């Protein structure tokens, strides 16, 4: 994909996140790289911070940092909600980090390859 910033970039981020299957997680950086904006993981994070108002829903709880940490948890209704949503999908979390992160990781570059 080509680099697109602004509202269009956020919408592209949301489209990718909506494709992350239940029980899997991806990272800010993996989304940025897939969208042709490697190095823009922080911008993906900004999109996730605004995701709660989007329709259809964006499963923002499935986006973690490159180490599997729940760095976005403070942007949910409660600090534990992100972990609770992941655990409902059978994703184990300990100390704010996804257990078996490599096994749970969903890479859009591989999963959405044409």
C-alpha positions in Angstrom: 0.0 0.0 0.0 1.1 3.6 -0.4 1.8 6.1 2.4 -1.3 8.0 3.3 -1.6 10.2 6.4 -4.4 12.1 8.1 -8.0 10.8 8.2 -7.4 8.5 5.3 -4.5 6.9 7.2 -6.6 6.4 10.3 -9.3 4.8 8.3 -6.8 2.4 6.7 -5.5 1.5 10.2 -9.1 0.7 11.2 -9.6 -1.4 8.2 -6.5 -3.5 9.0 -7.4 -3.8 12.7 -10.9 -5.0 11.9 -9.3 -8.0 10.1 -7.3 -9.2 13.1 -8.9 -12.5 14.1 -10.3 -13.1 17.6 -7.6 -14.7 19.7 -4.7 -13.0 17.8 -2.8 -9.7 18.3 -0.8 -7.4 16.1 1.5 -4.5 16.7 1.5 -0.8 15.9 4.6 -1.2 13.9 3.3 -4.2 11.9 0.3 -2.1 10.9 2.4 0.9 9.9 4.7 -1.3 7.8 1.8 -2.9 6.0 0.4 0.5 5.2 3.7 1.6 3.7 4.5 3.9 6.6 7.2 2.0 8.4 8.4 4.1 11.3 5.0 5.5 11.9 3.9 3.2 14.7 3.2 6.2 16.9 0.7 7.5 14.3 -1.0 4.1 14.4 -1.2 4.5 18.2 -2.9 7.8 17.7 -5.5 6.1 15.5 -6.1 3.5 18.1 -6.6 6.2 20.7 -9.5 7.5 18.6 -10.8 4.1 17.6 -13.5 3.9 20.3 -15.8 6.3 18.3 -15.6 4.3 15.1 -18.4 2.4 13.4 -18.2 -0.4 12.6 -16.3 -1.2 15.8 -12.5 -1.4 15.8 -11.1 -4.2 18.1 -8.3 -1.9 19.4 -7.6 -4.4 22.2 -5.9 -6.6 19.6 -3.1 -4.0 19.0 -0.1 -4.1 21.3 3.4 -2.9 21.2 6.2 -4.9 19.5 7.0 -6.8 22.7 3.4 -7.8 23.3 2.8 -5.2 26.0 -0.6 -3.6 26.5 0.7 -0.1 26.2 -2.7 1.2 25.0 -4.6 0.0 28.1 -5.0 3.5 29.5 -7.2 4.5 26.6 -9.9 2.0 27.5 -12.8 2.7 29.8 -10.9 1.1 32.7 -7.2 0.2 32.9 -8.1 -3.5 33.0 -10.6 -3.6 30.1 -8.0 -4.3 27.4 -6.7 -7.3 29.2 -10.3 -8.5 30.0 -11.3 -8.2 26.3 -8.2 -10.2 25.3 -8.8 -12.9 27.9 -12.4 -13.3 26.6 -10.8 -14.3 23.4 -8.5 -16.8 25.2 -5.4 -14.6 25.0 -3.5 -15.0 28.2 -2.0 -11.8 29.7 0.5 -11.6 32.5 2.0 -8.4 33.9 0.4 -6.4 31.0 2.1 -8.6 28.4 0.6 -11.2 26.0 1.8 -14.7 26.9 3.0 -16.6 23.9 3.2 -13.4 21.9 5.0 -14.9 18.9 2.4 -17.6 18.6 -0.5 -15.1 18.9 1.1 -12.5 16.6 -0.9 -11.7 13.4 1.3 -10.0 10.8 -0.7 -8.2 8.2 2.3 -8.4 5.7 2.0 -12.2 5.8 -1.7 -12.6 6.5 -3.0 -10.1 4.0 -0.4 -10.8 1.3 -1.9 -10.7 -2.2 
